[in-house]
Amino acid sequence: MQASVGPRGVALVLVLWVVALLSVVVMEFAFAMRTETDIAQNYGDSIRAYYAARGGFQYGLVEIIRILNEKRQQRLPYLITRRTRIKLLPQESESQKKERKSLWRMDGRLNEVLIAGEKCRIRIQDEGGKIDINRIPDRALRDVIGFMGLDAQNRDIVVDSILDWRDENQFHRANGAEEPYYRSLPEPYSCKDGFIDVLEELLLVKGVTREIFYGGRIGTTMAATIGLKTPLDGPGLVDIFTVYASRGRVNINTAPKAVLEAIPGIGPERAATIIRAREKEEFRSVQEVRSKLGQEARAAEPFLSVSPSSFFTIYAEGEVETGVRRAVRGVVYITGGKTPSYKIVQWDDDAEIIPMEQQ
């Protein structure tokens, strides 16, 4: 015998279905609200990290002015800009000066500070510590590019193409390229035939791949952006060259390890010796290098200087307690005089985060 379902049973089934449906709706609503809350939280954290980075950039800028002022042995109570007047820290004791000098250098090292309670990592790099891509002689350029580990064929293509890109004539070198080559590309453009204004121009040059340009500075995020499955090892062109040095020599007191290793006559072992020596006391003359490295280092002397440039790169990265990180990067030009000021000549408002393992 088949049991019949009465009106009360039908009503119960309908109620159960309605309750189940409402439960799904409520869960979906709760999930959506949670997602929106997380998005709002992440956005807020991102903004806090960004402004911590901006504050870190200004902190680094003041430190550059302080370091340059100490080198000039002048008193500088204020940093004058177009719109602001930043008061620097009061006079420090000798022990405080010694501690600060040991921490803040313009050689790209990492410094950590707190900006409005948020963690901030700052790197200052004197652009004079890199090799001027516009003024390096042909043979030296070939030696430096060869240090990067390229095979002879790719090295010659990169070197000749860079030389053709920056010279003013239309005669291409054996492995280089001029206007006809660039005009024959699927997306044609003109050969510069002049000095490089921004280092990223090198990505337009024949033979310069993103791997060669970025090298080991590519983080996981940037690697994915430019189509690389994994970050690469070793220095790239961006680590070694600059367009802001305005001279053919490298400041040995601020040159990064990758630059020192690339200079003919130095190499990895002597680069390590130089870095250890300048940690104790900066070189006051190029001739002092010989006393540290021996007569074999004479080949490097034409490439070396002890004077900082007027251009500096500041990388500042803010991080909040949730782990959200934002970074900015800028190149500043510092003017001299009794009231030094600065001008930002290049700015990246959302710079690539340097991986923690490279910090």
C-alpha positions as CSV (number, residue, x, y, z in Angstrom):
1,M,0.0,0.0,0.0
2,Q,1.4,3.4,-1.0
3,A,1.4,6.1,1.7
4,S,-0.2,9.4,0.7
5,V,1.4,12.8,1.6
6,G,-1.0,15.2,3.2
7,P,-1.0,19.0,3.1
8,R,1.1,19.2,6.2
9,G,3.8,17.0,4.6
10,V,3.8,19.1,1.4
11,A,4.2,22.2,3.5
12,L,7.1,20.7,5.5
13,V,8.9,19.8,2.2
14,L,8.4,23.3,0.9
15,V,9.7,24.8,4.1
16,L,12.8,22.6,4.0
17,W,13.4,23.7,0.4
18,V,13.0,27.4,1.3
19,V,15.3,27.0,4.3
20,A,17.9,25.3,2.1
21,L,17.6,28.0,-0.5
22,L,17.8,30.8,2.0
23,S,20.9,29.1,3.6
24,V,22.6,29.1,0.2
25,V,21.7,32.7,-0.4
26,V,22.9,33.7,3.1
27,M,26.2,31.8,2.7
28,E,26.7,33.4,-0.8
29,F,26.0,36.8,0.7
30,A,28.3,36.2,3.6
31,F,31.1,35.0,1.2
32,A,30.6,38.0,-1.0
33,M,30.8,40.3,2.0
34,R,33.9,38.6,3.3
35,T,35.5,38.9,-0.1
36,E,34.6,42.6,-0.3
37,T,35.9,43.1,3.3
38,D,39.2,41.4,2.3
39,I,39.5,43.5,-0.8
40,A,38.9,46.6,1.2
41,Q,41.4,45.5,3.8
42,N,44.0,44.6,1.1
43,Y,43.4,47.9,-0.6
44,G,43.9,49.8,2.7
45,D,47.0,47.9,3.5
46,S,48.3,48.6,0.0
47,I,47.7,52.3,0.4
48,R,49.5,52.3,3.8
49,A,52.4,50.4,2.3
50,Y,52.6,52.7,-0.6
51,Y,52.8,55.9,1.5
52,A,55.3,54.2,3.8
53,A,57.4,53.7,0.6
54,R,56.8,57.3,-0.3
55,G,58.0,58.3,3.1
56,G,61.0,56.1,2.8
57,F,61.8,57.8,-0.5
58,Q,61.9,61.1,1.3
59,Y,63.9,59.7,4.1
60,G,66.5,58.4,1.6
61,L,66.6,61.7,-0.1
62,V,67.4,63.5,3.2
63,E,70.2,60.9,3.8
64,I,71.7,61.6,0.5
65,I,71.8,65.3,1.2
66,R,73.3,64.6,4.6
67,I,76.0,62.3,3.2
68,L,77.0,64.8,0.5
69,N,77.0,67.6,3.1
70,E,79.3,65.6,5.4
71,K,81.7,65.1,2.4
72,R,81.7,68.9,1.8
73,Q,82.1,69.5,5.6
74,Q,79.3,72.1,5.6
75,R,76.4,72.6,8.0
76,L,73.0,72.0,6.4
77,P,70.0,72.6,8.7
78,Y,67.4,72.5,6.0
79,L,66.6,70.8,2.7
80,I,64.9,73.3,0.4
81,T,62.6,72.1,-2.3
82,R,60.1,73.9,-4.5
83,R,57.2,73.6,-2.0
84,T,58.6,72.2,1.2
85,R,61.3,73.0,3.8
86,I,62.4,69.8,5.5
87,K,64.2,70.3,8.8
88,L,67.0,67.8,9.2
89,L,67.9,66.0,12.4
90,P,69.8,68.0,15.1
91,Q,73.5,68.0,15.5
92,E,74.7,64.4,16.3
93,S,77.4,63.2,18.5
94,E,80.6,61.7,17.1
95,S,79.4,58.2,18.0
96,Q,76.0,58.8,16.4
97,K,77.8,60.0,13.2
98,K,80.0,57.0,13.2
99,E,77.1,54.6,13.5
100,R,75.1,56.5,10.8
101,K,78.0,56.5,8.5
102,S,78.4,52.7,8.9
103,L,74.7,52.2,8.1
104,W,73.9,54.6,5.3
105,R,76.0,54.3,2.2
106,M,75.1,55.0,-1.4
107,D,76.2,51.6,-2.8
108,G,72.8,50.0,-3.0
109,R,72.8,48.3,0.4
110,L,69.6,47.7,2.3
111,N,68.6,50.0,5.2
112,E,65.5,49.4,7.3
113,V,63.6,52.2,9.1
114,L,60.1,52.8,10.5
115,I,57.9,55.3,8.7
116,A,54.7,56.2,10.7
117,G,55.0,52.8,12.5
118,E,55.3,50.9,9.2
119,K,58.4,48.9,8.1
120,C,60.3,50.4,5.2
121,R,63.4,49.2,3.3
122,I,65.5,51.7,1.5
123,R,68.3,51.4,-1.0
124,I,70.3,54.3,-2.2
125,Q,72.5,53.9,-5.3
126,D,74.9,56.5,-6.6
127,E,74.5,56.4,-10.3
128,G,78.2,57.3,-10.5
129,G,78.9,53.8,-9.2
130,K,77.7,52.4,-12.5
131,I,79.2,52.4,-16.0
132,D,78.0,55.1,-18.3
133,I,76.5,53.3,-21.3
134,N,76.9,56.3,-23.5
135,R,80.6,56.9,-22.8
136,I,82.2,53.6,-22.3
137,P,84.8,52.9,-25.0
138,D,84.1,50.2,-27.6
139,R,86.6,47.7,-26.3
140,A,85.7,48.2,-22.7
141,L,82.0,47.6,-23.6
142,R,82.9,44.3,-25.2
143,D,84.9,43.3,-22.1
144,V,82.0,44.2,-19.7
145,I,79.3,42.5,-21.8
146,G,81.6,39.4,-22.0
147,F,81.8,39.3,-18.2
148,M,78.0,38.7,-18.1
149,G,78.6,35.2,-19.5
150,L,77.2,35.5,-23.0
151,D,78.7,33.3,-25.7
152,A,80.9,35.1,-28.2
153,Q,78.3,35.3,-30.9
154,N,75.6,36.9,-28.7
155,R,78.2,39.2,-27.0
156,D,79.3,40.5,-30.4
157,I,75.7,41.1,-31.5
158,V,74.8,43.0,-28.4
159,V,77.9,45.1,-28.3
160,D,77.9,46.0,-32.0
161,S,74.2,46.7,-31.9
162,I,74.5,49.0,-28.9
163,L,77.4,50.9,-30.6
164,D,75.3,51.3,-33.8
165,W,72.3,52.5,-31.8
166,R,74.3,55.2,-30.0
167,D,76.5,56.4,-32.9
168,E,75.2,59.0,-35.4
169,N,76.0,57.3,-38.7
170,Q,74.1,54.8,-40.8
171,F,77.0,52.3,-41.2
172,H,76.3,49.1,-39.2
173,R,79.1,47.0,-37.7
174,A,79.6,43.4,-38.6
175,N,77.1,42.1,-36.1
176,G,75.2,45.3,-35.5
177,A,72.1,46.9,-37.0
178,E,71.0,50.2,-38.3
179,E,67.7,51.7,-39.8
180,P,67.0,49.0,-42.4
181,Y,67.0,46.2,-39.8
182,Y,64.7,48.0,-37.4
183,R,62.4,49.0,-40.2
184,S,62.1,45.4,-41.3
185,L,60.7,44.2,-38.0
186,P,57.0,43.2,-37.7
187,E,56.5,46.3,-35.6
188,P,59.0,48.7,-37.2
189,Y,60.7,51.7,-35.5
190,S,63.7,53.9,-36.1
191,C,67.3,53.4,-34.9
192,K,68.2,56.0,-32.3
193,D,71.5,57.1,-33.7
194,G,72.2,59.1,-30.6
195,F,72.9,58.9,-26.9
196,I,70.6,56.7,-24.9
197,D,68.3,58.8,-22.7
198,V,66.7,56.0,-20.6
199,L,68.4,52.7,-20.0
200,E,65.2,50.8,-21.0
201,E,65.9,51.9,-24.5
202,L,68.3,49.0,-24.7
203,L,65.3,46.7,-24.9
204,L,64.8,48.1,-28.4
205,V,68.4,47.2,-29.5
206,K,69.0,44.1,-31.6
207,G,70.1,41.2,-29.5
208,V,69.2,42.7,-26.1
209,T,66.6,40.3,-24.6
210,R,64.7,40.9,-21.4
211,E,66.8,38.1,-19.8
212,I,70.0,40.0,-20.7
213,F,68.6,43.3,-19.6
214,Y,67.1,42.4,-16.3
215,G,69.3,39.4,-15.2
216,G,68.9,38.3,-11.6
217,R,67.0,41.4,-10.6
218,I,63.9,39.9,-12.0
219,G,61.5,38.9,-9.3
220,T,58.8,36.2,-9.7
221,T,56.2,38.9,-10.5
222,M,58.3,40.6,-13.2
223,A,59.4,37.3,-14.6
224,A,55.8,36.3,-15.2
225,T,55.0,39.7,-16.6
226,I,57.7,39.5,-19.2
227,G,57.0,35.8,-20.0
228,L,59.8,34.1,-18.1
229,K,59.0,31.0,-16.1
230,T,61.7,31.5,-13.5
231,P,63.9,34.4,-12.4
232,L,67.4,34.4,-13.8
233,D,70.8,34.3,-12.1
234,G,73.6,36.9,-12.4
235,P,73.6,40.6,-13.2
236,G,71.8,42.2,-16.1
237,L,72.6,45.3,-18.1
238,V,70.3,47.3,-15.7
239,D,72.7,46.3,-12.8
240,I,75.8,47.5,-14.5
241,F,75.0,50.5,-16.7
242,T,73.5,53.9,-16.3
243,V,72.7,56.9,-18.4
244,Y,73.1,59.4,-15.6
245,A,76.8,59.1,-14.7
246,S,77.9,61.7,-17.3
247,R,81.4,60.4,-17.3
248,G,83.4,57.4,-18.3
249,R,84.6,56.4,-14.8
250,V,83.0,54.5,-11.9
251,N,83.0,55.7,-8.3
252,I,84.8,52.8,-6.6
253,N,83.3,53.8,-3.2
254,T,79.7,53.2,-4.4
255,A,80.0,50.7,-7.2
256,P,77.9,47.5,-6.6
257,K,79.6,44.2,-6.6
258,A,78.3,43.3,-10.1
259,V,79.8,46.5,-11.5
260,L,83.2,46.0,-9.8
261,E,83.4,42.5,-11.1
262,A,82.7,43.6,-14.6
263,I,85.5,46.2,-14.7
264,P,88.6,44.9,-16.6
265,G,91.4,44.1,-14.2
266,I,89.2,43.5,-11.1
267,G,87.0,40.4,-11.2
268,P,85.2,38.7,-8.4
269,E,88.1,38.2,-5.9
270,R,89.4,41.8,-6.2
271,A,85.9,43.1,-6.1
272,A,85.4,41.4,-2.7
273,T,88.7,42.9,-1.5
274,I,87.6,46.4,-2.5
275,I,84.2,46.1,-0.8
276,R,85.9,44.9,2.5
277,A,88.4,47.8,2.3
278,R,85.8,50.5,1.7
279,E,83.7,49.2,4.6
280,K,86.4,50.4,7.0
281,E,87.3,53.6,5.1
282,E,86.4,55.0,1.7
283,F,89.1,55.3,-0.9
284,R,90.4,58.9,-1.2
285,S,92.2,58.4,-4.5
286,V,92.3,55.8,-7.3
287,Q,96.0,55.2,-6.5
288,E,95.0,53.8,-3.1
289,V,93.4,50.9,-5.0
290,R,96.8,49.7,-6.1
291,S,97.9,49.3,-2.5
292,K,95.0,47.0,-1.8
293,L,95.0,45.1,-5.1
294,G,98.6,45.2,-6.2
295,Q,100.1,46.3,-9.5
296,E,97.9,43.9,-11.4
297,A,95.0,46.3,-10.8
298,R,96.6,49.0,-13.0
299,A,94.3,48.0,-15.9
300,A,91.3,49.0,-13.9
301,E,92.5,52.5,-13.0
302,P,91.3,54.3,-16.2
303,F,87.8,53.1,-15.3
304,L,87.8,54.3,-11.6
305,S,87.0,57.5,-9.7
306,V,86.3,58.4,-6.1
307,S,83.8,61.2,-6.7
308,P,80.1,60.8,-6.4
309,S,77.8,62.0,-9.1
310,S,74.8,64.3,-8.8
311,F,72.3,61.5,-9.7
312,F,71.1,58.9,-7.3
313,T,68.5,56.1,-7.4
314,I,66.3,55.6,-4.4
315,Y,64.4,52.4,-4.0
316,A,61.9,52.4,-1.1
317,E,59.6,49.6,-0.1
318,G,56.9,49.8,2.5
319,E,55.5,46.7,4.3
320,V,52.5,46.6,6.7
321,E,51.9,43.9,9.4
322,T,49.7,41.8,7.1
323,G,52.7,41.4,4.7
324,V,51.4,43.6,1.9
325,R,54.3,45.4,0.2
326,R,54.6,48.3,-2.2
327,A,57.6,50.0,-3.6
328,V,58.6,53.1,-5.4
329,R,61.8,54.0,-7.3
330,G,63.1,57.3,-8.5
331,V,66.2,58.9,-9.9
332,V,67.0,62.3,-8.3
333,Y,69.3,65.0,-9.4
334,I,70.9,66.9,-6.5
335,T,72.0,70.4,-7.0
336,G,74.9,71.9,-5.0
337,G,75.3,75.2,-3.2
338,K,74.4,76.4,0.3
339,T,70.8,75.4,-0.1
340,P,70.8,72.1,-2.1
341,S,67.7,71.1,-3.8
342,Y,66.6,68.1,-5.9
343,K,64.8,67.3,-9.0
344,I,63.2,63.9,-9.8
345,V,64.3,62.9,-13.3
346,Q,62.8,59.4,-13.4
347,W,59.9,57.9,-11.4
348,D,58.3,54.5,-11.0
349,D,55.2,54.8,-8.9
350,D,54.7,51.0,-8.6
351,A,58.2,49.5,-8.7
352,E,58.9,45.8,-8.9
353,I,59.3,44.4,-5.4
354,I,62.8,43.0,-4.9
355,P,62.4,39.4,-3.7
356,M,63.1,38.8,0.0
357,E,65.9,36.4,-0.8
358,Q,67.7,39.2,-2.6
359,Q,67.2,41.7,0.2
